[in-house]
Amino acid sequence: MIEKVYHYKRTENFVMDKVVDDERANINHIVVQPGGTVPVHVANSNVYQIVVRGTLSLSLEDGEPHLYTVGDIISVPFNTKMTIRNGGADTLEFFVVKTPNPRDMPATKSI
């Protein structure tokens, strides 16, 4: 078998799972209940957020929040402060693709 298969949980509960962590990329699966948030943090690589369910509210560098829905892919540059929350009434589910893998990136700024 040449391919490698990764699995993620289907859930309604809060989850932040690292699904892939190899020499090329890091992929996380995140589920946030209505009203919930992801801890404020700084992008530790070039980040692509892929919304697969619900509404993602994203504020960068303390700016105004913007809403993104199913089918949106949001690119966030390395070393950018992010505030992420569930911006809707339904469960939010999205994947975060980080490339290159954060372990190959320099340290980020403090928040």
N, CA, C and O of each residue as an XYZ file, in Angstrom:
444
protein
N       0.849     -1.172      0.000
C       0.000      0.000      0.000
C       0.899      1.241      0.000
O       1.721      1.419      0.899
N       0.741      2.075     -0.989
C       1.550      3.284     -1.110
C       0.966      4.419     -0.271
O       1.697      5.169      0.375
N      -0.349      4.531     -0.292
C      -0.999      5.636      0.410
C      -1.043      5.403      1.918
O      -0.938      4.274      2.399
N      -1.198      6.488      2.633
C      -1.387      6.422      4.078
C      -2.742      7.039      4.374
O      -3.083      8.080      3.813
N      -3.511      6.419      5.240
C      -4.859      6.882      5.546
C      -4.885      7.466      6.953
O      -4.358      6.871      7.894
N      -5.506      8.640      7.086
C      -5.666      9.300      8.370
C      -7.152      9.365      8.685
O      -7.975      9.433      7.772
N      -7.500      9.344      9.952
C      -8.896      9.381     10.373
C      -9.131     10.550     11.328
O      -8.235     10.950     12.071
N     -10.332     11.080     11.295
C     -10.732     12.112     12.243
C     -12.096     11.741     12.801
O     -12.852     10.985     12.191
N     -12.399     12.300     13.995
C     -13.647     11.996     14.693
C     -14.798     12.837     14.155
O     -14.635     14.033     13.914
N     -15.945     12.226     13.968
C     -17.188     12.957     13.700
C     -17.857     13.140     15.052
O     -18.207     12.161     15.711
N     -18.039     14.390     15.470
C     -18.577     14.661     16.801
C     -19.271     16.013     16.826
O     -19.055     16.856     15.956
N     -20.093     16.199     17.820
C     -20.718     17.500     18.088
C     -19.992     18.209     19.229
O     -20.266     19.376     19.507
N     -19.072     17.513     19.887
C     -18.357     18.052     21.040
C     -17.100     18.789     20.611
O     -16.557     18.544     19.534
N     -16.642     19.706     21.476
C     -15.416     20.447     21.195
C     -14.257     19.482     21.015
O     -14.055     18.576     21.823
N     -13.497     19.689     19.940
C     -12.314     18.870     19.698
C     -11.284     19.700     18.937
O     -11.628     20.494     18.062
N     -10.024     19.500     19.286
C      -8.892     20.055     18.542
C      -7.906     18.905     18.397
O      -7.079     18.668     19.277
N      -8.002     18.191     17.271
C      -7.169     17.012     17.046
C      -6.150     17.257     15.953
O      -6.474     17.803     14.899
N      -4.920     16.853     16.209
C      -3.891     16.860     15.174
C      -4.070     15.559     14.391
O      -3.855     14.475     14.933
N      -4.460     15.662     13.130
C      -4.743     14.489     12.301
C      -3.497     14.049     11.543
O      -3.207     12.855     11.460
N      -2.764     15.003     10.994
C      -1.547     14.720     10.228
C      -0.418     15.567     10.801
O      -0.590     16.758     11.060
N       0.726     14.945     10.993
C       1.912     15.661     11.457
C       3.120     14.978     10.838
O       3.737     14.108     11.453
N       3.456     15.384      9.601
C       4.594     14.760      8.933
C       5.580     15.825      8.476
O       5.448     16.992      8.845
N       6.554     15.441      7.687
C       7.613     16.370      7.302
C       7.154     17.474      6.357
O       7.885     18.445      6.160
N       5.968     17.357      5.767
C       5.492     18.360      4.818
C       4.444     19.294      5.385
O       4.434     20.483      5.069
N       3.564     18.768      6.218
C       2.422     19.563      6.671
C       1.920     19.085      8.021
O       2.293     18.025      8.525
N       1.057     19.918      8.578
C       0.359     19.622      9.823
C      -1.109     19.921      9.542
O      -1.438     21.013      9.078
N      -1.996     18.964      9.816
C      -3.428     19.161      9.579
C      -4.179     18.884     10.870
O      -4.053     17.813     11.464
N      -4.971     19.880     11.297
C      -5.770     19.752     12.512
C      -7.251     19.752     12.164
O      -7.671     20.382     11.193
N      -8.027     19.047     12.954
C      -9.482     18.998     12.830
C     -10.048     19.647     14.087
O      -9.708     19.265     15.207
N     -10.928     20.647     13.880
C     -11.460     21.399     15.020
C     -12.978     21.460     14.928
O     -13.537     21.747     13.870
N     -13.640     21.184     16.055
C     -15.094     21.289     16.173
C     -15.389     22.207     17.352
O     -14.851     22.022     18.444
N     -16.254     23.206     17.121
C     -16.582     24.186     18.156
C     -18.103     24.305     18.250
O     -18.777     24.543     17.247
N     -18.625     24.140     19.433
C     -20.066     24.238     19.661
C     -20.520     25.692     19.562
O     -19.702     26.603     19.696
N     -21.816     25.922     19.329
C     -22.333     27.294     19.274
C     -21.914     28.096     20.511
O     -22.027     27.619     21.640
N     -21.432     29.311     20.282
C     -20.973     30.170     21.370
C     -19.547     29.902     21.810
O     -19.000     30.651     22.620
N     -18.933     28.838     21.286
C     -17.589     28.461     21.717
C     -16.489     29.179     20.964
O     -16.722     29.807     19.931
N     -15.282     29.071     21.506
C     -14.115     29.719     20.915
C     -12.922     28.768     20.876
O     -12.900     27.736     21.547
N     -11.954     29.140     20.087
C     -10.636     28.506     20.084
C      -9.726     29.487     20.822
O      -9.846     30.694     20.610
N      -8.827     29.018     21.674
C      -7.950     29.955     22.375
C      -7.233     30.908     21.402
O      -6.768     30.488     20.343
N      -7.152     32.188     21.773
C      -6.440     33.176     20.959
C      -4.995     32.711     20.818
O      -4.369     32.292     21.791
N      -4.476     32.790     19.601
C      -3.114     32.332     19.349
C      -2.537     33.025     18.122
O      -3.229     33.772     17.430
N      -1.263     32.767     17.866
C      -0.562     33.321     16.715
C      -0.284     32.176     15.742
O       0.149     31.099     16.152
N      -0.531     32.411     14.462
C      -0.286     31.390     13.440
C       1.191     31.004     13.452
O       2.066     31.845     13.244
N       1.453     29.725     13.697
C       2.832     29.261     13.794
C       3.361     28.695     12.477
O       4.418     28.065     12.444
N       2.620     28.924     11.394
C       3.017     28.573     10.035
C       2.082     29.321      9.100
O       1.289     30.147      9.552
N       2.163     29.044      7.808
C       1.154     29.538      6.878
C      -0.063     28.648      7.056
O       0.040     27.426      6.955
N      -1.217     29.251      7.321
C      -2.398     28.504      7.744
C      -3.510     28.635      6.716
O      -3.768     29.716      6.188
N      -4.169     27.503      6.441
C      -5.350     27.471      5.587
C      -6.469     26.829      6.399
O      -6.348     25.679      6.822
N      -7.556     27.565      6.619
C      -8.696     27.063      7.381
C      -9.791     26.702      6.384
O     -10.210     27.538      5.583
N     -10.249     25.460      6.435
C     -11.247     24.950      5.491
C     -12.527     24.676      6.262
O     -12.580     23.745      7.066
N     -13.561     25.479      6.024
C     -14.825     25.350      6.753
C     -15.673     24.260      6.097
O     -15.984     24.338      4.908
N     -16.046     23.236      6.888
C     -16.866     22.145      6.361
C     -18.254     22.076      6.991
O     -19.120     21.337      6.522
N     -18.462     22.857      8.066
C     -19.778     22.897      8.718
C     -19.864     24.138      9.581
O     -18.912     24.468     10.289
N     -20.997     24.835      9.532
C     -21.221     25.978     10.400
C     -20.626     27.274      9.883
O     -20.361     27.429      8.691
N     -20.420     28.214     10.822
C     -19.927     29.556     10.507
C     -18.721     29.879     11.383
O     -18.811     29.839     12.610
N     -17.598     30.197     10.751
C     -16.375     30.542     11.447
C     -16.269     32.056     11.513
O     -16.350     32.730     10.486
N     -16.089     32.596     12.715
C     -15.843     34.023     12.917
C     -14.358     34.180     13.190
O     -13.824     33.573     14.119
N     -13.685     35.002     12.372
C     -12.242     35.150     12.471
C     -11.866     36.623     12.560
O     -12.260     37.431     11.718
N     -11.098     36.960     13.591
C     -10.547     38.301     13.760
C      -9.032     38.175     13.736
O      -8.458     37.378     14.479
N      -8.385     38.961     12.884
C      -6.929     38.925     12.770
C      -6.334     40.214     13.322
O      -6.796     41.310     13.005
N      -5.304     40.071     14.150
C      -4.587     41.222     14.707
C      -5.532     42.222     15.372
O      -5.366     43.430     15.204
N      -6.517     41.737     16.124
C      -7.475     42.573     16.853
C      -8.388     43.387     15.937
O      -9.009     44.354     16.378
N      -8.470     42.997     14.667
C      -9.364     43.674     13.731
C     -10.799     43.202     13.905
O     -11.099     42.378     14.770
N     -11.672     43.734     13.073
C     -13.081     43.348     13.098
C     -13.223     41.885     12.674
O     -12.501     41.433     11.785
N     -14.139     41.139     13.294
C     -14.351     39.753     12.887
C     -15.062     39.680     11.533
O     -15.894     40.524     11.201
N     -14.714     38.657     10.771
C     -15.361     38.355      9.499
C     -15.916     36.945      9.589
O     -15.336     36.087     10.253
N     -17.038     36.703      8.921
C     -17.698     35.400      8.953
C     -17.403     34.621      7.680
O     -17.393     35.172      6.579
N     -17.161     33.311      7.860
C     -16.890     32.404      6.750
C     -17.755     31.165      6.928
O     -17.986     30.716      8.051
N     -18.231     30.614      5.814
C     -19.147     29.470      5.874
C     -18.639     28.304      5.031
O     -17.564     28.364      4.434
N     -19.432     27.260      5.000
C     -19.088     26.018      4.300
C     -18.588     26.316      2.894
O     -19.218     27.052      2.135
N     -17.458     25.734      2.568
C     -16.858     25.916      1.252
C     -15.796     26.993      1.213
O     -15.062     27.094      0.229
N     -15.694     27.805      2.261
C     -14.667     28.848      2.304
C     -13.339     28.269      2.781
O     -13.299     27.423      3.674
N     -12.258     28.739      2.171
C     -10.902     28.413      2.603
C     -10.211     29.743      2.876
O     -10.068     30.575      1.980
N      -9.788     29.932      4.111
C      -9.208     31.195      4.540
C      -7.707     31.003      4.731
O      -7.274     30.090      5.435
N      -6.921     31.865      4.103
C      -5.469     31.814      4.227
C      -5.020     32.872      5.235
O      -5.355     34.050      5.104
N      -4.261     32.441      6.235
C      -3.752     33.344      7.276
C      -2.230     33.244      7.271
O      -1.686     32.149      7.406
N      -1.534     34.377      7.117
C      -0.069     34.340      7.077
C       0.561     33.971      8.418
O      -0.020     34.171      9.484
N       1.751     33.433      8.324
C       2.577     33.124      9.486
C       2.688     34.349     10.396
O       2.794     35.477      9.916
N       2.664     34.121     11.702
C       2.903     35.129     12.739
C       1.763     36.153     12.853
O       1.992     37.297     13.244
N       0.541     35.737     12.512
C      -0.630     36.607     12.613
C      -1.468     36.177     13.811
O      -1.775     34.994     13.957
N      -1.841     37.118     14.664
C      -2.697     36.833     15.815
C      -4.107     36.517     15.317
O      -4.639     37.207     14.448
N      -4.708     35.453     15.886
C      -6.039     35.004     15.471
C      -6.973     34.845     16.654
O      -6.599     34.309     17.696
N      -8.197     35.323     16.473
C      -9.287     35.048     17.398
C     -10.356     34.330     16.595
O     -10.912     34.881     15.645
N     -10.640     33.089     16.988
C     -11.591     32.254     16.255
C     -12.734     31.884     17.185
O     -12.518     31.492     18.332
N     -13.963     32.015     16.672
C     -15.111     31.561     17.447
C     -16.165     31.008     16.498
O     -16.118     31.231     15.288
N     -17.103     30.292     17.068
C     -18.248     29.823     16.300
C     -19.166     31.022     16.118
O     -19.710     31.546     17.090
N     -19.337     31.451     14.884
C     -20.116     32.650     14.602
C     -21.559     32.388     14.251
O     -22.245     33.278     13.748
N     -22.041     31.165     14.507
C     -23.419     30.846     14.146
C     -24.125     30.033     15.208
O     -23.619     29.839     16.313
N     -25.311     29.562     14.845
C     -26.143     28.794     15.770
C     -25.895     27.293     15.675
O     -26.350     26.533     16.531
N     -25.180     26.862     14.645
C     -24.893     25.439     14.449
C     -23.456     25.129     14.843
O     -22.641     26.036     15.014
N     -23.156     23.858     14.985
C     -21.794     23.431     15.282
C     -20.861     23.865     14.157
O     -21.198     23.730     12.981
N     -19.687     24.385     14.516
C     -18.643     24.767     13.565
C     -17.640     23.626     13.469
O     -17.184     23.099     14.484
N     -17.302     23.250     12.241
C     -16.279     22.234     12.017
C     -15.378     22.726     10.894
O     -15.853     23.140      9.837
N     -14.071     22.675     11.136
C     -13.135     23.085     10.098
C     -11.809     22.359     10.247
O     -11.482     21.830     11.310
N     -11.058     22.347      9.163
C      -9.726     21.766      9.149
C      -8.719     22.901      9.007
O      -8.986     23.900      8.339
N      -7.568     22.738      9.636
C      -6.486     23.707      9.548
C      -5.283     22.992      8.929
O      -4.774     22.013      9.477
N      -4.844     23.499      7.785
C      -3.670     22.958      7.110
C      -2.539     23.957      7.326
O      -2.658     25.132      6.979
N      -1.442     23.473      7.903
C      -0.281     24.322      8.163
C       0.886     23.808      7.332
O       1.266     22.640      7.418
N       1.450     24.713      6.521
C       2.584     24.326      5.700
C       3.551     25.489      5.572
O       3.120     26.608      5.292
N       4.837     25.264      5.766
C       5.421     23.992      6.182
C       5.002     23.631      7.604
O       4.369     24.422      8.305
N       5.363     22.444      8.002
C       5.052     22.007      9.354
C       5.616     23.031     10.342
O       6.758     23.463     10.191
N       4.826     23.429     11.360
C       5.287     24.442     12.326
C       6.620     24.127     12.990
O       7.340     25.043     13.388
N       6.957     22.863     13.114
C       8.231     22.543     13.762
C       9.438     23.034     12.950
O      10.555     23.102     13.464
N       9.196     23.380     11.662
C      10.258     23.888     10.805
C      10.241     25.415     10.675
O      10.984     25.986      9.877
N       9.389     26.065     11.465
C       9.252     27.520     11.389
C       9.937     28.195     12.582
O      10.145     27.562     13.617
N      10.290     29.484     12.438
C      10.867     30.207     13.580
C       9.811     30.462     14.649
O       8.620     30.250     14.420
N      10.246     30.909     15.791
C       9.321     31.224     16.890
C       8.391     32.359     16.475
O       8.749     33.201     15.651
N       7.180     32.372     17.065
C       6.207     33.416     16.773
C       6.319     34.530     17.815
O       6.970     34.389     18.849
N       5.657     35.637     17.496
C       5.603     36.753     18.447
C       4.756     36.370     19.661
O       3.963     35.431     19.594
N       4.919     37.077     20.742
C       4.122     36.859     21.948
C       2.827     37.662     21.853
O       2.774     38.710     21.209
N       1.784     37.149     22.508
C       0.511     37.906     22.550
C       0.162     38.220     23.991
O      -0.864     38.847     24.255
